[in-house]
């Protein structure tokens, strides 16, 4: 199975991330890059400098081997501690990784790292409350059907379950940390955050 044919609920929303980036984005950081599939797609879409960051050395080694020769900078570390310069990226993206981190601190760090006019895009998982169960049930059923159609691929990155925040808590937190963020709940038991840093913004301390 080639990289283009791989499918799961996270990969399903890669197109949302790519569509959310500015056409002139040339330097993009993927936080929690895991097996590196999105990083590779960023290169294929024309991004000239992609950095894949993950805390897990084995998964980074697998990503490097899977996408050898693509020119991606694979880096091991915690985004909260890694010495990136503020406003050094056109975009920071992350898929199914925010629930592994302190969400408030990490979203603030993502905002620090993008230049004015740059974009933060997150696709994530959250915990369900009783009110979420009907929608979650539909989403799980849709995910199972699509998995049968496409052949669900299991990633090799470490998992963290259950997510520490509910969907409502993610929505509230992201609106506080990233004023003007666009929050959306998606069918396949995921949410997305898309935020553009206002031009002329001061570096977030």
C-alpha positions in Angstrom: 0.0 0.0 0.0 1.5 3.3 -1.0 1.5 6.5 1.1 -1.2 8.0 -1.1 -3.5 5.0 -0.4 -3.2 5.0 3.4 -6.3 5.9 5.2 -7.5 6.5 8.7 -9.6 9.2 10.5 -6.5 11.4 10.9 -5.3 11.1 7.4 -8.8 11.8 6.2 -8.4 15.4 7.4 -5.0 16.1 5.9 -6.7 17.7 3.0 -8.3 20.2 5.4 -4.9 21.2 6.7 -3.4 21.6 3.3 -6.3 23.7 2.1 -6.0 26.0 5.2 -2.4 27.0 4.5 -1.5 30.1 2.5 -0.4 29.3 -1.0 3.0 31.0 -0.3 3.7 29.1 2.9 7.3 28.0 2.5 8.3 27.0 6.0 6.0 24.7 8.0 6.4 22.9 11.3 4.4 19.7 12.0 4.2 19.1 15.7 3.8 15.4 16.7 4.6 14.3 13.2 4.5 10.6 14.0 5.0 8.5 10.9 5.5 11.6 8.8 2.7 11.2 6.3 1.5 14.8 6.6 5.0 16.2 6.5 5.6 14.3 3.2 2.3 15.6 1.8 3.4 19.2 2.7 6.5 18.7 0.6 4.5 17.2 -2.3 2.2 20.2 -2.1 5.1 22.6 -2.7 6.3 23.6 0.8 10.0 24.0 0.4 11.0 23.6 4.1 9.2 21.2 6.3 10.2 20.3 9.9 8.7 17.2 11.5 9.0 17.3 15.3 8.2 14.5 17.6 9.2 13.5 21.1 9.4 9.8 20.2 12.7 8.7 18.7 11.5 5.3 17.2 8.6 6.8 15.4 10.9 9.5 14.0 13.3 6.8 12.7 10.4 5.1 11.0 9.3 8.4 9.4 12.8 9.1 8.2 13.1 5.7 6.6 9.6 5.9 5.1 10.2 9.3 3.5 13.9 9.1 2.8 15.1 11.6 0.2 12.2 14.1 0.6 14.3 16.7 2.4 12.3 16.9 5.5 14.1 18.0 8.7 13.2 15.4 11.3 13.8 16.7 14.9 13.2 15.0 18.2 11.9 17.2 21.1 9.1 18.8 22.9 7.6 21.9 21.2 7.5 23.7 24.5 11.2 23.3 25.0 12.7 23.1 21.5 14.7 26.3 20.8 12.8 27.5 17.7 13.0 31.2 17.1 9.6 33.0 17.5 7.8 33.8 14.3 10.1 31.5 12.3 7.3 29.5 10.5 4.6 30.3 8.0 2.5 27.7 9.6 2.4 25.2 12.5 0.2 22.2 12.0 -0.6 19.2 14.2 -2.8 16.1 13.9 -4.0 13.9 16.8 -1.2 15.2 19.0 -2.6 18.1 21.1 -4.2 15.7 23.6 -0.7 14.4 24.4 0.4 17.9 25.5 -0.7 20.7 27.8 -3.1 22.2 25.3 -3.1 25.8 26.6 0.7 26.0 26.7 1.1 24.3 23.4 -1.5 26.4 21.5 0.2 29.5 22.9 3.6 28.2 21.7 2.2 27.4 18.2 1.0 31.0 18.0 4.4 32.3 19.1 6.1 30.3 16.3 4.1 31.6 13.3 4.8 34.8 11.7 2.2 37.6 11.4 -0.2 36.4 8.7 0.8 32.8 9.4 -1.5 29.9 10.2 -2.0 27.4 13.0 -4.0 24.4 12.1 -4.8 21.6 14.5 -6.9 18.4 14.0 -7.5 16.7 17.3 -9.4 14.3 19.5 -11.4 15.1 22.6 -13.5 13.3 25.2 -17.2 12.9 24.8 -19.8 14.0 27.4 -23.2 12.5 27.5 -24.5 15.2 25.2 -21.9 14.2 22.6 -22.8 10.5 22.5 -25.4 10.7 19.7 -23.0 12.5 17.3 -20.1 10.4 18.4 -22.0 7.2 17.7 -22.8 8.4 14.1 -19.1 9.4 13.7 -17.8 6.0 14.9 -20.2 4.2 12.5 -19.1 6.4 9.6 -15.4 5.8 10.5 -16.0 2.0 10.5 -17.7 2.1 7.1 -15.0 4.2 5.6 -12.3 2.0 7.1 -13.9 -1.0 5.4 -14.0 0.9 2.1 -10.5 2.3 2.2 -8.7 -0.2 4.4 -7.9 1.4 7.7 -4.2 1.9 8.3 -2.9 1.7 11.9 -0.2 4.3 12.7 2.9 3.3 14.7 3.0 6.4 17.0 2.3 6.1 20.8 -1.3 6.6 21.8 -2.8 8.6 24.7 -6.3 7.7 25.8 -8.7 9.1 26.9 -8.1 12.7 25.9 -8.0 15.0 28.9 -10.4 17.7 27.5 -13.9 17.5 26.2 -14.9 19.0 22.9 -16.6 21.9 24.7 -13.4 22.5 26.8 -11.2 22.5 23.7 -13.6 25.0 22.0 -13.5 27.3 25.1 -9.8 27.0 25.6 -8.8 27.6 22.0 -11.0 30.7 21.8 -9.2 32.1 24.8 -5.7 31.3 23.7 -6.2 32.0 20.0 -8.7 34.9 19.7 -10.7 34.5 16.4 -9.9 30.8 16.0 -12.3 28.8 13.8 -13.4 25.7 15.7 -15.3 23.0 13.9 -16.5 19.6 15.0 -16.1 16.9 12.3 -18.0 13.7 11.6 -15.2 11.2 12.1 -14.8 12.0 15.8 -12.4 14.9 15.3 -12.3 18.7 15.7 -10.3 21.3 13.9 -8.8 24.6 14.8 -7.7 27.1 12.2 -6.2 30.4 13.3 -4.4 33.1 11.4 -2.1 35.4 13.3 -3.0 39.0 12.7 -0.5 41.1 10.8 1.3 43.5 13.0 0.9 41.3 16.1 3.6 41.5 18.7 5.5 38.4 19.6 3.4 36.5 22.2 5.4 36.2 25.4 
